[in-house]
């Protein structure tokens, strides 16, 4: 069977947009070390950062992205991540409006549906498992969601079905409005990477087999 991300080239597999109606070019947001964004706005004040983002996007962009494998050391002040030096972002941040609905990119079953409390965490989060006769099983993780509109473990969704909604500051880990989209292989799932949204520089060499780029799963 074909493995992710090569399913994107398989005629039998149709990947649906996670967000409907995204049009035009995205705002490409640089949150990496050395980005000029850190000199323009206080990223530790996420409400102020959201207001800054709204101003940047007003009349020009309706959505945005922030990169996979970006080194976000300046943004990550949490003791455990500092101690382990896990600074490299394993997701693609998709910037959308508050309450935007998320749609399953493929047929999926909910494996985890939970709320991670505390600033800087995932808030509402969902892990979908994708099984098919055409590709190897893999998982997609979505963070920063509405706590009250999470699916239940075991729920099944068809490709394109709505399964969650973007959350506000009080329930999304106190982050700007976006979802963290992370792809996790079966190997990555078994090794516990569901709970890790960042990796170390030493991990980068093996990430393709554990948390590969989510770009192939994100369609506009």
C-alpha positions as CSV (number, residue, x, y, z in Angstrom):
1,X,0.0,0.0,0.0
2,X,1.0,3.6,-0.6
3,X,2.3,5.6,2.3
4,X,1.7,9.2,3.2
5,X,2.5,11.7,1.7
6,X,2.5,9.9,-1.7
7,X,-1.3,9.3,-1.4
8,X,-1.5,12.8,-3.0
9,X,-0.5,11.2,-6.3
10,X,-3.0,8.3,-6.0
11,X,-6.1,8.5,-8.3
12,X,-8.1,6.5,-5.9
13,X,-7.6,8.9,-3.0
14,X,-9.4,12.2,-2.9
15,X,-8.2,14.6,-0.2
16,X,-10.9,17.2,0.8
17,X,-10.2,20.7,2.1
18,X,-10.0,21.0,5.8
19,X,-11.5,24.5,5.6
20,X,-14.0,25.5,3.0
21,X,-13.9,28.7,1.0
22,X,-10.3,29.7,1.5
23,X,-9.6,31.9,-1.5
24,X,-6.7,34.0,-2.7
25,X,-3.1,33.9,-1.5
26,X,-2.4,33.3,2.2
27,X,-0.6,35.5,4.6
28,X,2.6,33.6,5.2
29,X,3.5,34.3,8.8
30,X,7.1,33.8,9.9
31,X,7.3,32.9,13.6
32,X,10.9,31.5,13.3
33,X,13.9,32.7,15.2
34,X,15.1,36.0,13.8
35,X,11.7,36.9,12.3
36,X,11.0,40.7,12.3
37,X,7.5,39.9,13.7
38,X,9.0,39.7,17.2
39,X,10.0,43.4,16.9
40,X,6.6,44.5,15.7
41,X,4.3,43.0,18.2
42,X,4.4,41.2,21.6
43,X,3.8,37.5,20.8
44,X,3.4,36.7,24.5
45,X,0.2,38.8,24.5
46,X,-1.9,36.7,22.1
47,X,-4.9,39.0,22.1
48,X,-2.6,41.9,21.0
49,X,-1.0,39.5,18.5
50,X,-4.5,38.6,17.1
51,X,-5.4,42.3,16.8
52,X,-2.1,42.8,14.9
53,X,-2.9,39.8,12.6
54,X,-6.3,41.2,11.9
55,X,-4.8,44.5,10.9
56,X,-2.2,42.7,8.6
57,X,-4.9,40.7,6.9
58,X,-7.7,43.3,6.7
59,X,-8.7,43.7,3.1
60,X,-5.8,41.7,1.7
61,X,-5.9,38.2,3.1
62,X,-8.7,35.9,4.3
63,X,-6.4,33.2,5.7
64,X,-2.8,32.5,6.4
65,X,-0.2,29.8,7.3
66,X,2.8,29.5,9.5
67,X,5.4,26.9,8.6
68,X,6.2,23.3,9.4
69,X,9.7,22.7,10.9
70,X,10.1,26.3,11.8
71,X,12.5,27.0,14.7
72,X,10.4,28.8,17.2
73,X,12.9,29.0,20.1
74,X,12.0,32.6,21.0
75,X,8.3,31.8,21.3
76,X,8.7,28.7,23.5
77,X,9.3,29.6,27.1
78,X,8.0,26.4,28.7
79,X,10.5,24.7,31.0
80,X,10.1,21.2,29.6
81,X,10.6,22.3,26.0
82,X,13.6,24.5,27.0
83,X,15.1,21.6,28.9
84,X,14.6,19.1,26.0
85,X,15.4,21.8,23.4
86,X,12.3,21.0,21.4
87,X,11.9,24.1,19.2
88,X,11.1,22.8,15.7
89,X,7.4,23.1,14.9
90,X,5.9,19.8,13.7
91,X,2.6,21.2,12.4
92,X,1.3,23.6,9.8
93,X,-0.6,26.4,11.5
94,X,-3.6,27.4,9.4
95,X,-4.8,30.9,10.3
96,X,-8.6,31.3,9.9
97,X,-11.5,33.1,11.6
98,X,-12.9,32.3,15.0
99,X,-15.6,29.5,14.8
100,X,-14.3,28.3,11.4
101,X,-15.4,24.7,10.8
102,X,-12.9,21.9,10.3
103,X,-13.7,19.2,7.8
104,X,-12.2,15.7,7.7
105,X,-9.7,15.6,4.8
106,X,-10.3,11.8,4.4
107,X,-12.6,9.2,5.9
108,X,-11.7,9.2,9.5
109,X,-12.3,7.8,13.0
110,X,-11.8,9.8,16.1
111,X,-9.0,8.3,18.2
112,X,-8.5,11.1,20.8
113,X,-10.8,14.0,21.6
114,X,-9.7,16.0,24.6
115,X,-9.1,19.3,26.2
116,X,-5.5,20.3,27.3
117,X,-5.8,23.1,29.8
118,X,-3.3,25.9,30.3
119,X,-1.8,28.7,28.2
120,X,0.5,27.5,25.4
121,X,-1.2,24.1,25.2
122,X,-3.6,22.7,22.6
123,X,-6.8,23.5,24.3
124,X,-9.5,21.5,22.5
125,X,-7.8,18.9,20.3
126,X,-8.7,16.0,18.1
127,X,-6.7,13.1,16.6
128,X,-8.2,11.4,13.5
129,X,-7.1,8.0,12.2
130,X,-7.2,7.5,8.5
131,X,-7.6,3.9,7.2
132,X,-7.9,2.7,3.6
133,X,-7.1,-0.2,1.3
134,X,-5.2,2.3,-0.8
135,X,-2.7,3.6,1.8
136,X,-1.0,2.8,5.1
137,X,-2.9,4.0,8.2
138,X,-1.8,7.4,9.5
139,X,-3.2,10.1,11.8
140,X,-3.9,13.8,11.6
141,X,-3.9,16.0,14.7
142,X,-5.8,19.3,15.1
143,X,-5.3,21.7,18.0
144,X,-6.7,25.0,19.4
145,X,-10.4,24.0,19.0
146,X,-13.7,24.9,20.6
147,X,-14.0,22.8,23.7
148,X,-17.8,22.5,23.6
149,X,-17.9,21.2,20.0
150,X,-15.5,18.3,20.1
151,X,-16.4,15.0,18.6
152,X,-16.5,11.8,20.7
153,X,-13.9,9.0,20.6
154,X,-15.1,6.4,18.1
155,X,-17.1,8.9,16.0
156,X,-16.6,8.2,12.3
157,X,-16.6,10.9,9.6
158,X,-16.6,10.8,5.9
159,X,-14.2,12.9,3.9
160,X,-15.5,16.5,3.9
161,X,-17.7,16.1,7.0
162,X,-17.5,18.8,9.7
163,X,-15.9,17.5,12.9
164,X,-14.8,20.5,15.0
165,X,-14.6,24.3,15.2
166,X,-11.8,26.8,15.9
167,X,-11.8,27.9,19.6
168,X,-11.5,31.3,21.3
169,X,-8.6,32.3,23.7
170,X,-10.2,30.8,26.8
171,X,-10.4,27.3,25.3
172,X,-7.7,27.1,22.6
173,X,-4.6,27.3,24.8
174,X,-4.7,31.2,24.6
175,X,-3.4,31.3,21.1
176,X,-4.3,33.3,18.0
177,X,-7.1,31.9,15.9
178,X,-5.7,28.9,14.0
179,X,-5.4,25.2,14.0
180,X,-2.2,23.2,14.4
181,X,-2.3,20.5,11.7
182,X,0.1,17.7,12.3
183,X,0.5,14.4,10.5
184,X,1.6,11.4,12.5
185,X,2.5,8.0,11.1
186,X,1.7,4.7,12.8
187,X,5.3,4.5,14.0
188,X,5.0,8.0,15.3
189,X,1.7,7.2,17.1
190,X,3.2,4.1,18.7
191,X,6.2,6.2,19.9
192,X,4.1,8.8,21.6
193,X,4.4,11.7,19.2
194,X,0.7,12.6,19.6
195,X,1.7,14.6,22.6
196,X,4.7,16.4,21.0
197,X,4.1,19.3,18.7
198,X,7.8,20.2,18.5
199,X,11.0,18.2,18.1
200,X,14.7,18.8,18.6
201,X,17.3,19.5,16.0
202,X,18.6,15.9,16.5
203,X,15.1,14.5,15.7
204,X,14.9,16.3,12.3
205,X,16.6,13.5,10.4
206,X,13.9,11.0,11.3
207,X,10.8,13.2,11.2
208,X,9.8,12.1,7.7
209,X,8.9,8.7,9.1
210,X,7.3,10.0,12.3
211,X,5.6,13.4,11.7
212,X,6.0,14.2,8.0
213,X,5.0,17.5,6.4
214,X,1.3,18.1,6.6
215,X,1.3,20.1,3.3
216,X,0.0,17.2,1.2
217,X,-3.0,16.8,3.5
218,X,-4.0,20.5,3.3
219,X,-5.9,21.4,0.2
220,X,-7.5,24.7,-0.7
